[in-house]
Amino acid sequence: MAYISNEIINEIRNRTDIVEVVSKYVNLTKKGKNYIGVCPFHDDHSPSMSVSPEKQIFTCFSCGATGNVFTFVADFEKISFIQAVQLLGEKAGINISNSDKLVDNKKDDYFEIYELANKFYQNSLFTSLGKNAVEYLENRKISKDTIKKFGIGLSIQKVSLTDYLVNKKYSIQKLNDIGLTNDNGKDVFINRIMFPIYDLSGNPVAFSGRIYNTKDTSKYVNTKETDKFKKGKILYNYHIAKEHLKKNDTVIIMEGQMDVIRASTVGINNCIATMGTALTRDHRNVLKNMADNIILCFDGDTAGEKATLSAIELLLDTGVNIRIVRLPDNMDPDEYILKEGKDAFLRQIDLAVSVIEYKMEILKKDKNLGDARDISNYINSAIKEIANEKDDIVVELNLKKIATNFNVEYETIRKKYDDFKTKNRVIKKEEIKVKKTYDRYRKAENNLIYYMLKSSTVLNMVEKRVGYFPTKNIRDLSNEIIYYFHKYGIINVADFISYISFSDELLGTLKDILAMNIKEDFQVEEIEDYIFVISEYYKKKKIDELTKMMKEEKDPLKQAKILGEIMEIRGVRKDDTRN
């Protein structure tokens, strides 16, 4: 793992505005001197995350997530702290790899191996052995520019990736662990067109291999899941699509990578795809901050319909505007664009329907709308769906549409709707975070740490008068704060977060304290009280130890000596005991 000097990390942070960075992931609104937004790190329904341009830190007062710009990017992008530093360093114009303060620039083996494998497959495609694969892609209207854009390559039986990587000094066991080599020491992928799969940061982490000149029961084979490749967390083409959202605040979700690639060939670049899995809660947390508008464009078959309904339920309360495209004749986007062309597909996108319109159509399936009983069942089902709609205008329009379409009095439909709402009224409880509770000693510790970060006066008082913090993490955190202050002469919270990023325990403890919403101002008398509480804890601990020793001691003289120590700690002089 790379180690970057604290000076370089601080320089990058000083050149990077946390508000500007976070706003690329989350919609922020100015409130007072801070900015607020929906927290991407928990299932947030209302803005509970605050970003401070003054402190250059973010804090969610609901889930407790907090940190500086590096920890935000690292947590959101699911990358390491060092990778976040490198990513933001590049954007800040600081070339870390050429810095003499970069002590070790060794990359994670996983990413390095996949980069080598990706180049190996790409090079193989344009050899004489790849001629048939190139013809196959060209016949499918995949140009060389598109091949290059998506890094498409080829696995060939006669040329072993495993041998190539072993020659690069990587072990068979390592290659097996990360899904490139099988248990027999042979390539997992043979004679397949290779589509690299990237993580949210654009690092290749897996492959999807497609047959092209043979028959196989598996048209596509994906890399097995690893610690870096979890299908439920990957969104194909995310790293490219997010760059196009600055012009178009709409993301189109498709089912397969070929759908995304096909859309790209006609200039539609704001598309992403799931990796053969339904949308997950991890996907949801990324998507709700990716764009304000989401269009679901899954395959036109029954499975696509099921996936659409599942995605709607998952995304419904995220605050994004959801619309749906259902392509005709059970076609997928790849097929539709090839057959009907770009303009026809763009018309489908423009005509995407709202969630309520889509569900109204789905409810008509298998209904005989010439039969009174089926009509009644449809209306009852439709009203249940409309009851979930929050926009009163949308509710009104749909109720009137039902009344008109089925020649039923509007008042009858309205009454049925009102009765259903009254009968099924659900009072939703506010999302309540179970806050950690602390005893008086831990509360004193937390407050002292918080004010040590704000005031050198408090820091000096703690250094001189608090010899022992009860909690180990607090003890270690206090030592780091004191050391940092003596080394740099100042405490900057955003920089200090970077400084202790090597320790998950210390960083976690600091995050908990920052998320406690402790008041900014303090009186010296309060600090004195906190120090007194800590000293009382030490006395109590010592007295408990001595009391236990006294009970176990059989010698009366030694018992008396221990008792004297206890009384001295309590501040009771021996002379006082005679009264």
C-alpha positions as CSV (number, residue, x, y, z in Angstrom):
1,M,0.0,0.0,0.0
2,A,1.3,3.4,-0.9
3,Y,2.5,5.9,1.8
4,I,2.3,9.5,1.0
5,S,3.9,12.1,3.2
6,N,1.6,14.2,5.4
7,E,2.9,17.4,3.8
8,I,1.7,16.2,0.3
9,I,-1.7,15.1,1.7
10,N,-2.2,18.5,3.3
11,E,-1.2,20.3,0.2
12,I,-3.7,18.3,-1.9
13,R,-6.4,19.0,0.7
14,N,-5.6,22.7,0.8
15,R,-6.1,22.9,-3.0
16,T,-9.4,20.9,-2.8
17,D,-12.7,22.4,-1.7
18,I,-14.8,19.8,0.0
19,V,-18.0,21.5,-0.9
20,E,-17.1,21.4,-4.6
21,V,-16.1,17.7,-4.4
22,V,-19.1,16.5,-2.4
23,S,-21.6,18.5,-4.6
24,K,-20.5,16.3,-7.5
25,Y,-21.9,13.3,-5.7
26,V,-24.7,14.9,-3.6
27,N,-27.0,17.8,-4.2
28,L,-26.1,20.4,-1.6
29,T,-28.1,23.4,-0.4
30,K,-26.6,26.3,1.5
31,K,-27.9,26.7,5.0
32,G,-26.3,29.4,7.2
33,K,-22.5,29.0,6.9
34,N,-22.7,25.3,6.0
35,Y,-24.2,23.2,3.2
36,I,-26.7,20.3,3.8
37,G,-27.6,17.3,1.6
38,V,-28.9,13.8,1.7
39,C,-26.3,11.5,3.3
40,P,-25.1,8.8,0.8
41,F,-23.9,6.5,3.5
42,H,-27.2,5.4,4.9
43,D,-30.8,5.2,3.8
44,D,-31.5,8.9,4.2
45,H,-34.8,10.4,3.3
46,S,-34.2,14.0,4.3
47,P,-31.0,16.1,4.4
48,S,-29.0,15.0,7.5
49,M,-25.5,15.6,6.3
50,S,-23.7,18.9,6.8
51,V,-20.6,20.1,4.9
52,S,-18.5,22.8,6.5
53,P,-16.5,24.9,4.1
54,E,-14.8,26.5,7.1
55,K,-13.7,23.3,8.7
56,Q,-13.5,21.4,5.4
57,I,-15.2,18.4,6.9
58,F,-18.6,16.7,6.5
59,T,-20.8,15.2,9.2
60,C,-24.0,13.2,9.2
61,F,-25.9,13.7,12.4
62,S,-28.1,10.7,11.7
63,C,-25.7,7.9,10.9
64,G,-22.5,9.4,12.3
65,A,-20.5,9.4,9.0
66,T,-17.9,12.1,9.2
67,G,-14.5,13.0,7.8
68,N,-12.6,15.2,5.3
69,V,-12.7,15.3,1.6
70,F,-10.5,12.2,1.3
71,T,-12.5,10.0,3.5
72,F,-15.7,11.1,1.8
73,V,-14.4,10.1,-1.7
74,A,-12.9,6.9,-0.3
75,D,-16.1,5.8,1.4
76,F,-18.3,6.8,-1.6
77,E,-16.2,5.4,-4.3
78,K,-15.3,2.3,-2.2
79,I,-11.6,2.9,-2.6
80,S,-8.7,3.2,-0.1
81,F,-7.7,6.4,1.6
82,I,-4.5,6.5,-0.4
83,Q,-6.4,6.0,-3.7
84,A,-8.7,8.9,-2.8
85,V,-5.6,11.1,-2.1
86,Q,-4.1,10.1,-5.5
87,L,-7.4,10.7,-7.3
88,L,-7.9,14.2,-5.8
89,G,-4.2,14.9,-6.2
90,E,-4.5,14.4,-10.0
91,K,-7.5,16.7,-10.1
92,A,-5.6,19.3,-8.0
93,G,-2.7,19.1,-10.5
94,I,-0.3,17.4,-8.1
95,N,1.6,14.5,-9.7
96,I,2.1,12.3,-6.7
97,S,4.0,9.6,-8.6
98,N,6.8,12.1,-9.4
99,S,7.0,13.5,-5.9
100,D,10.1,12.8,-3.8
101,K,7.9,12.7,-0.8
102,L,6.1,9.6,-2.0
103,V,7.9,7.0,0.0
104,D,6.3,3.9,-1.6
105,N,4.3,3.9,-4.8
106,K,3.6,0.2,-4.9
107,K,0.1,-0.4,-6.3
108,D,-2.4,-2.9,-5.1
109,D,-1.5,-6.2,-6.8
110,Y,-5.1,-6.8,-7.7
111,F,-5.5,-3.6,-9.8
112,E,-2.1,-4.0,-11.3
113,I,-2.8,-7.6,-12.4
114,Y,-6.1,-6.6,-13.9
115,E,-4.6,-3.7,-15.8
116,L,-2.0,-6.1,-17.2
117,A,-4.7,-8.6,-18.1
118,N,-6.8,-5.9,-19.7
119,K,-3.9,-4.8,-22.0
120,F,-3.0,-8.4,-22.8
121,Y,-6.6,-9.1,-24.0
122,Q,-6.8,-5.9,-26.0
123,N,-3.5,-6.6,-27.7
124,S,-4.6,-10.2,-28.5
125,L,-7.7,-8.9,-30.3
126,F,-5.7,-7.2,-33.0
127,T,-3.3,-10.1,-33.8
128,S,-3.8,-12.5,-36.6
129,L,-5.5,-14.9,-34.2
130,G,-8.1,-12.3,-33.4
131,K,-9.2,-11.7,-37.0
132,N,-12.5,-13.7,-36.6
133,A,-13.4,-11.9,-33.4
134,V,-12.8,-8.5,-35.0
135,E,-15.1,-9.5,-37.9
136,Y,-17.7,-10.7,-35.5
137,L,-17.7,-7.3,-33.7
138,E,-17.8,-5.4,-36.9
139,N,-20.7,-7.5,-38.1
140,R,-22.4,-6.4,-34.9
141,K,-21.7,-2.8,-35.8
142,I,-19.1,-2.4,-33.1
143,S,-16.4,-0.2,-34.6
144,K,-12.7,0.0,-33.7
145,D,-13.3,3.3,-31.9
146,T,-15.9,1.6,-29.7
147,I,-13.7,-1.3,-29.1
148,K,-11.0,1.1,-27.9
149,K,-13.4,3.2,-25.8
150,F,-14.7,0.2,-23.8
151,G,-11.3,-1.7,-23.8
152,I,-12.8,-4.8,-25.5
153,G,-10.2,-7.6,-25.9
154,L,-9.9,-11.3,-26.7
155,S,-8.9,-14.4,-24.8
156,I,-7.1,-17.0,-27.1
157,Q,-6.5,-20.6,-26.3
158,K,-3.1,-20.6,-27.9
159,V,-1.8,-17.6,-25.9
160,S,-1.9,-18.1,-22.1
161,L,-2.7,-15.1,-19.9
162,T,-1.6,-17.2,-16.9
163,D,1.8,-17.9,-18.3
164,Y,2.2,-14.2,-19.2
165,L,1.3,-13.1,-15.6
166,V,3.5,-15.8,-14.0
167,N,6.4,-14.4,-16.0
168,K,5.5,-11.1,-14.4
169,K,6.2,-12.8,-11.0
170,Y,2.6,-13.3,-9.9
171,S,1.8,-16.6,-8.3
172,I,-0.7,-19.2,-9.6
173,Q,-2.4,-19.0,-6.2
174,K,-2.8,-15.2,-6.5
175,L,-4.2,-15.5,-10.0
176,N,-6.6,-18.2,-8.9
177,D,-7.7,-16.1,-5.9
178,I,-8.6,-13.1,-8.1
179,G,-10.4,-15.1,-10.7
180,L,-8.1,-15.2,-13.8
181,T,-6.7,-18.8,-13.4
182,N,-8.6,-22.0,-12.5
183,D,-7.7,-24.7,-10.1
184,N,-5.7,-26.5,-12.8
185,G,-3.5,-23.5,-13.4
186,K,-5.1,-22.7,-16.7
187,D,-6.8,-19.6,-18.0
188,V,-10.5,-19.2,-16.9
189,F,-11.3,-17.4,-20.1
190,I,-10.6,-19.1,-23.4
191,N,-11.8,-18.1,-26.9
192,R,-14.1,-15.3,-25.7
193,I,-14.5,-11.7,-26.5
194,M,-13.5,-9.9,-23.3
195,F,-15.4,-7.0,-21.8
196,P,-13.5,-5.4,-18.9
197,I,-15.6,-4.5,-15.9
198,Y,-14.6,-1.4,-13.9
199,D,-15.3,-0.4,-10.4
200,L,-16.9,3.0,-9.6
201,S,-13.5,4.7,-9.8
202,G,-12.6,3.3,-13.2
203,N,-10.3,0.5,-12.1
204,P,-10.6,-2.8,-14.0
205,V,-11.7,-5.4,-11.5
206,A,-13.3,-8.2,-13.5
207,F,-14.1,-9.5,-17.0
208,S,-17.2,-10.6,-18.8
209,G,-16.3,-13.1,-21.6
210,R,-18.7,-13.7,-24.5
211,I,-18.6,-16.6,-27.0
212,Y,-18.4,-15.6,-30.7
213,N,-17.4,-18.6,-32.9
214,T,-18.4,-21.6,-30.8
215,K,-21.5,-23.0,-29.0
216,D,-21.6,-22.9,-25.3
217,T,-24.4,-23.2,-22.7
218,S,-23.1,-20.0,-21.2
219,K,-23.1,-17.1,-23.6
220,Y,-21.4,-14.9,-21.0
221,V,-19.0,-15.9,-18.3
222,N,-18.1,-13.4,-15.6
223,T,-15.1,-13.3,-13.2
224,K,-16.0,-15.0,-9.9
225,E,-16.8,-12.5,-7.1
226,T,-13.8,-11.3,-5.2
227,D,-13.2,-8.7,-2.5
228,K,-12.9,-6.1,-5.3
229,F,-15.6,-7.4,-7.5
230,K,-19.1,-7.7,-6.1
231,K,-21.9,-7.7,-8.7
232,G,-24.3,-6.1,-6.3
233,K,-22.0,-3.1,-6.0
234,I,-20.9,-2.7,-9.6
235,L,-22.6,-0.5,-12.2
236,Y,-21.2,-1.1,-15.7
237,N,-20.0,2.1,-17.4
238,Y,-20.6,4.2,-14.2
239,H,-17.1,5.8,-14.4
240,I,-17.8,7.0,-18.0
241,A,-21.5,7.9,-17.6
242,K,-21.0,10.1,-14.6
243,E,-18.8,12.4,-16.6
244,H,-21.7,13.0,-19.0
245,L,-24.2,14.0,-16.4
246,K,-22.9,17.5,-16.1
247,K,-24.8,18.3,-19.4
248,N,-27.7,15.9,-18.9
249,D,-28.9,15.2,-15.3
250,T,-30.4,11.9,-16.4
251,V,-29.0,8.4,-16.1
252,I,-30.5,5.5,-18.1
253,I,-30.3,2.1,-16.5
254,M,-30.1,-1.0,-18.7
255,E,-29.7,-4.7,-18.1
256,G,-26.6,-5.6,-20.1
257,Q,-23.3,-4.2,-21.1
258,M,-24.0,-4.7,-24.8
259,D,-27.1,-2.4,-24.3
260,V,-24.8,0.3,-22.9
261,I,-22.2,-0.2,-25.6
262,R,-24.8,0.0,-28.4
263,A,-26.3,3.2,-26.9
264,S,-22.8,4.7,-26.9
265,T,-22.3,3.9,-30.7
266,V,-25.2,6.3,-31.4
267,G,-23.9,9.0,-29.1
268,I,-25.9,8.2,-25.9
269,N,-23.3,8.0,-23.2
270,N,-25.3,8.5,-20.0
271,C,-26.2,4.8,-19.7
272,I,-25.2,2.2,-17.1
273,A,-26.1,-1.4,-16.5
274,T,-26.4,-3.9,-13.7
275,M,-24.2,-7.0,-13.9
276,G,-26.9,-9.6,-14.5
277,T,-28.4,-8.9,-11.1
278,A,-31.4,-6.9,-9.8
279,L,-30.7,-3.5,-8.4
280,T,-29.4,-3.7,-4.9
281,R,-29.3,-1.3,-1.9
282,D,-25.7,-0.6,-2.7
283,H,-26.7,0.4,-6.2
284,R,-29.5,2.6,-4.7
285,N,-27.1,4.5,-2.5
286,V,-25.0,5.4,-5.6
287,L,-27.9,6.1,-7.9
288,K,-29.8,8.5,-5.6
289,N,-26.8,10.8,-5.7
290,M,-25.8,10.2,-9.3
291,A,-28.6,12.2,-11.0
292,D,-32.0,13.7,-10.3
293,N,-33.6,11.8,-13.1
294,I,-33.5,8.0,-13.7
295,I,-34.9,6.2,-16.7
296,L,-35.4,2.5,-16.4
297,C,-34.9,0.9,-19.9
298,F,-34.8,-2.8,-19.3
299,D,-35.5,-5.6,-21.8
300,G,-39.0,-5.7,-23.2
301,D,-39.8,-9.3,-22.0
302,T,-41.4,-10.6,-18.8
303,A,-38.1,-10.7,-17.0
304,G,-37.5,-7.1,-17.9
305,E,-40.9,-6.2,-16.6
306,K,-40.2,-7.9,-13.3
307,A,-36.8,-6.2,-13.0
308,T,-38.5,-2.8,-13.7
309,L,-41.0,-3.2,-11.0
310,S,-38.3,-4.3,-8.5
311,A,-36.2,-1.3,-9.4
312,I,-39.1,1.0,-8.9
313,E,-39.8,-0.3,-5.4
314,L,-36.1,0.1,-4.5
315,L,-35.8,3.7,-5.9
316,L,-39.2,5.0,-5.1
317,D,-38.5,6.9,-1.9
318,T,-35.0,8.2,-2.9
319,G,-36.3,11.5,-4.1
320,V,-35.2,10.9,-7.7
321,N,-37.7,11.3,-10.6
322,I,-38.2,7.9,-12.1
323,R,-39.5,7.2,-15.7
324,I,-39.8,4.0,-17.6
325,V,-39.2,2.9,-21.2
326,R,-40.8,-0.4,-22.3
327,L,-39.5,-1.4,-25.7
328,P,-41.9,-3.1,-28.1
329,D,-41.7,-6.8,-29.3
330,N,-39.7,-8.0,-26.3
331,M,-36.6,-6.3,-27.6
332,D,-33.7,-5.1,-25.6
333,P,-32.0,-1.7,-26.2
334,D,-29.2,-3.4,-28.3
335,E,-31.7,-5.0,-30.6
336,Y,-34.0,-2.0,-30.8
337,I,-31.2,0.5,-31.7
338,L,-29.8,-1.9,-34.4
339,K,-33.3,-2.4,-35.9
340,E,-34.9,1.0,-35.5
341,G,-32.0,3.4,-35.2
342,K,-30.9,6.2,-32.9
343,D,-33.8,8.6,-33.6
344,A,-36.4,6.0,-32.8
345,F,-34.6,5.1,-29.6
346,L,-34.4,8.8,-28.6
347,R,-38.2,9.1,-29.2
348,Q,-38.7,6.1,-26.8
349,I,-36.6,8.0,-24.2
350,D,-38.6,11.2,-24.7
351,L,-41.8,9.3,-24.3
352,A,-40.7,7.5,-21.1
353,V,-43.7,7.3,-18.7
354,S,-44.0,8.1,-15.0
355,V,-44.2,5.3,-12.4
356,I,-47.9,5.7,-11.9
357,E,-48.6,5.6,-15.7
358,Y,-46.4,2.5,-16.0
359,K,-48.2,0.7,-13.1
360,M,-51.6,1.6,-14.5
361,E,-50.7,-0.2,-17.7
362,I,-49.2,-3.2,-15.9
363,L,-52.4,-3.6,-14.0
364,K,-54.4,-3.9,-17.2
365,K,-52.6,-7.1,-18.1
366,D,-54.7,-10.3,-18.1
367,K,-57.8,-8.2,-17.6
368,N,-60.9,-8.2,-19.8
369,L,-61.7,-4.6,-19.8
370,G,-65.0,-5.3,-21.5
371,D,-66.1,-7.2,-18.4
372,A,-67.6,-5.2,-15.5
373,R,-66.0,-7.4,-12.8
374,D,-62.5,-7.1,-14.3
375,I,-63.0,-3.3,-14.7
376,S,-64.0,-3.1,-11.0
377,N,-60.9,-5.2,-10.0
378,Y,-58.7,-3.0,-12.1
379,I,-60.1,0.2,-10.6
380,N,-59.6,-1.1,-7.1
381,S,-56.0,-2.0,-7.8
382,A,-55.3,1.3,-9.6
383,I,-56.6,3.2,-6.6
384,K,-54.3,1.4,-4.3
385,E,-51.4,2.4,-6.5
386,I,-52.5,6.0,-6.8
387,A,-52.8,6.2,-3.0
388,N,-49.0,5.9,-2.9
389,E,-48.6,9.0,-5.0
390,K,-47.5,12.2,-3.0
391,D,-48.3,14.7,-5.7
392,D,-52.0,15.8,-5.3
393,I,-52.1,17.0,-8.9
394,V,-51.0,13.6,-10.3
395,V,-53.5,11.9,-8.0
396,E,-56.3,14.2,-9.3
397,L,-55.4,13.7,-13.0
398,N,-55.3,9.9,-12.6
399,L,-58.6,9.6,-10.8
400,K,-60.2,11.7,-13.5
401,K,-58.6,9.6,-16.2
402,I,-60.0,6.4,-14.7
403,A,-63.5,8.0,-14.4
404,T,-63.4,9.1,-18.1
405,N,-61.9,5.9,-19.5
406,F,-64.4,3.7,-17.8
407,N,-67.4,6.0,-17.8
408,V,-67.7,6.1,-14.1
409,E,-68.8,9.2,-12.1
410,Y,-65.7,11.0,-10.8
411,E,-67.4,11.4,-7.4
412,T,-67.6,7.6,-7.1
413,I,-64.0,7.2,-7.9
414,R,-63.0,10.0,-5.6
415,K,-65.0,8.6,-2.7
416,K,-63.5,5.1,-3.2
417,Y,-60.0,6.7,-3.1
418,D,-60.7,8.8,0.0
419,D,-62.2,5.7,1.8
420,F,-59.1,3.7,0.9
421,K,-56.8,6.4,2.2
422,T,-58.7,6.7,5.4
423,K,-58.8,3.0,6.1
424,N,-55.2,2.4,5.2
425,R,-53.7,5.5,6.7
426,V,-50.2,4.7,8.0
427,I,-48.4,7.0,10.3
428,K,-44.7,6.7,9.3
429,K,-42.4,7.1,12.2
430,E,-39.4,9.4,11.8
431,E,-36.2,7.5,11.1
432,I,-34.7,7.3,14.5
433,K,-31.0,6.8,15.0
434,V,-30.1,4.8,18.1
435,K,-27.5,7.1,19.5
436,K,-24.6,5.8,21.5
437,T,-25.0,6.5,25.2
438,Y,-22.0,7.3,27.4
439,D,-21.4,7.3,31.1
440,R,-20.1,10.5,32.7
441,Y,-16.4,9.4,32.3
442,R,-16.7,8.7,28.6
443,K,-18.7,11.9,28.1
444,A,-15.9,13.8,29.8
445,E,-13.3,12.1,27.6
446,N,-15.2,12.8,24.4
447,N,-15.6,16.5,25.2
448,L,-12.0,16.9,26.2
449,I,-10.9,15.4,22.9
450,Y,-13.3,17.6,20.9
451,Y,-12.1,20.8,22.6
452,M,-8.4,19.7,22.3
453,L,-8.9,19.9,18.6
454,K,-10.3,23.4,18.9
455,S,-8.1,25.0,21.5
456,S,-4.4,24.9,22.3
457,T,-5.4,26.0,25.8
458,V,-7.4,22.9,26.4
459,L,-4.7,20.7,24.8
460,N,-2.1,22.1,27.2
461,M,-4.4,21.6,30.2
462,V,-5.0,18.0,29.3
463,E,-1.3,17.4,28.6
464,K,-0.3,18.7,32.0
465,R,-3.1,17.5,34.2
466,V,-4.7,14.3,32.7
467,G,-2.3,11.5,33.3
468,Y,-4.6,8.7,32.2
469,F,-7.7,8.5,30.1
470,P,-9.9,5.5,31.0
471,T,-10.6,4.4,27.4
472,K,-7.6,3.1,25.3
473,N,-8.7,4.6,22.0
474,I,-9.2,8.0,23.7
475,R,-5.8,7.6,25.4
476,D,-4.2,6.9,22.0
477,L,-6.1,9.7,20.3
478,S,-5.1,12.2,22.9
479,N,-1.4,11.2,22.5
480,E,-1.7,11.7,18.7
481,I,-3.3,15.1,19.0
482,I,-0.6,16.3,21.4
483,Y,2.2,14.9,19.2
484,Y,0.6,16.5,16.1
485,F,0.3,19.9,17.8
486,H,3.9,19.9,19.0
487,K,5.1,18.8,15.5
488,Y,3.0,21.3,13.4
489,G,2.2,24.0,16.0
490,I,-1.5,24.0,15.0
491,I,-4.4,21.7,14.9
492,N,-6.5,21.6,11.7
493,V,-9.2,19.0,12.1
494,A,-9.4,18.2,8.3
495,D,-5.7,17.6,8.2
496,F,-5.6,15.7,11.4
497,I,-8.2,13.3,10.0
498,S,-5.7,12.5,7.2
499,Y,-2.9,12.2,9.7
500,I,-4.7,9.3,11.7
501,S,-6.1,7.6,8.6
502,F,-3.6,4.8,9.1
503,S,-5.7,3.6,12.1
504,D,-9.3,2.5,11.6
505,E,-9.8,2.5,15.4
506,L,-8.6,6.0,16.0
507,L,-10.4,7.3,12.9
508,G,-13.6,5.6,14.0
509,T,-13.3,7.1,17.5
510,L,-12.7,10.6,16.2
511,K,-15.7,10.2,13.8
512,D,-18.0,9.2,16.7
513,I,-16.9,12.3,18.6
514,L,-17.3,14.7,15.7
515,A,-20.8,13.3,15.0
516,M,-21.9,14.0,18.6
517,N,-22.8,17.6,17.7
518,I,-21.0,18.9,20.8
519,K,-21.5,22.7,21.2
520,E,-18.7,24.8,19.7
521,D,-18.1,27.2,22.6
522,F,-16.9,26.2,26.0
523,Q,-16.0,27.8,29.4
524,V,-12.7,27.0,31.2
525,E,-14.8,25.9,34.1
526,E,-16.4,23.2,32.0
527,I,-12.9,21.9,31.1
528,E,-12.0,21.9,34.7
529,D,-15.1,19.8,35.5
530,Y,-14.2,17.3,32.7
531,I,-10.6,17.0,34.0
532,F,-12.0,16.5,37.6
533,V,-14.3,13.7,36.4
534,I,-11.4,11.9,34.7
535,S,-9.3,12.2,37.8
536,E,-12.2,10.8,39.8
537,Y,-12.3,7.8,37.5
538,Y,-8.6,7.2,38.1
539,K,-9.1,7.4,41.9
540,K,-12.1,5.1,41.8
541,K,-10.2,2.6,39.7
542,K,-7.3,2.7,42.1
543,I,-9.5,2.4,45.1
544,D,-11.3,-0.6,43.6
545,E,-8.0,-2.3,43.0
546,L,-6.8,-1.6,46.6
547,T,-10.1,-2.7,48.1
548,K,-9.8,-6.0,46.2
549,M,-6.3,-6.4,47.5
550,M,-7.3,-5.6,51.1
551,K,-10.1,-8.3,51.0
552,E,-7.6,-10.9,49.7
553,E,-4.9,-9.9,52.2
554,K,-4.8,-11.9,55.5
555,D,-2.2,-10.0,57.4
556,P,-3.9,-7.2,59.6
557,L,-0.8,-4.9,59.3
558,K,-0.8,-5.1,55.5
559,Q,-4.6,-4.6,55.5
560,A,-4.1,-1.4,57.6
561,K,-1.4,-0.2,55.2
562,I,-3.7,-0.7,52.2
563,L,-6.5,1.0,54.0
564,G,-4.2,4.0,54.6
565,E,-3.5,4.2,50.9
566,I,-7.2,4.2,50.1
567,M,-7.9,7.0,52.6
568,E,-5.0,9.0,51.2
569,I,-6.4,8.7,47.6
570,R,-9.8,9.8,49.0
571,G,-8.1,12.8,50.6
572,V,-8.7,11.7,54.1
573,R,-5.8,12.3,56.4
574,K,-4.9,9.8,59.1
575,D,-5.4,12.4,61.8
576,D,-9.1,12.9,60.6
577,T,-9.9,9.2,61.4
578,R,-9.3,9.7,65.1
579,N,-12.2,12.2,65.4
